[in-house]
Amino acid sequence: MIRYALKCAENHRFESWFKSATAYDALATAGHINCPICGSTEVTKDIMTPRVAAKSNKAEETAPLTKPKSKEEQALAAFKAHVEENATYVGGSFAQKAREIHSGDAPEGAIYGEAKPEEAKALIEDGIPVAPLPFRPTSKNN
């Protein structure tokens, strides 16, 4: 496996893993490498620093997984924080709670949680306003 730093024609920078340098070349030539931000297939290798293993690099290696980089990732993180601060997490009972709120059997309020695809489809078919969230809720294990 090989990791390349890449950038698109819009100067969006990102990284991706490839089976080999030859695999990267074949995918790039066929136009199968897309920018995850704008979708452009005009992607080239970017300048990379060599990876040197050392104890001091451990914090740097995990930082990209915990801190959003792009403005889109930052906006998604802010949206997630807003939902988690202003709505009640109901876990797997989302469909039931949404029906109770819609029918007036439970007090109105913003909720979020998980629903099976068939449950979400049934809610929509019954005219209950729901929408998928573009993130997974933070685990609420105590």
Buried (B, 14 or more C-beta within 10 A) or exposed (E): EEEBEBBBEEEBBBEBEBEEEEEBEEBBEEEEBBBBBEEBEEBEEBEEEEEEEEEEEEEEEEEEEEEBEEEEEEEBEEEBEEBBEEBEBBEEEBBBBBBBBBEEEBEEEEBBBBBEEEBBEBBEEEEBEBEEBEEEBEEEEE
